Amino acid sequence: MVFTVERNYITGKGRQQGRVMARDLRCYWAVVELGMSMVDVARKLGLTYAAISCAVQRGEKMAKGKNYHLEALDT
């Protein structure tokens, strides 16, 4: 697990560093790894398409730079 934060914390408003980093990774994984459209992610998070586009770029840089990977949870 990369971040241990509540869902409401990620989707909430604000520019706290931990919140932004978690949101960026979430956006990157949703769009690139899960194939969601940026428009859908923007709607779900209450952000603009432009904000999601920037978040995806930052999330990609972070994921690749720190070697973070999205893994399926065992249920």
Secondary structure, 3 states (H helix, E strand, C coil): CCCCCCHHHHHCCCCCHHHHHHHHHHHHHHHHHCCCCHHHHHHHHCCCHHHHHHHHHHHHHHHHHHCCCCCCCCC
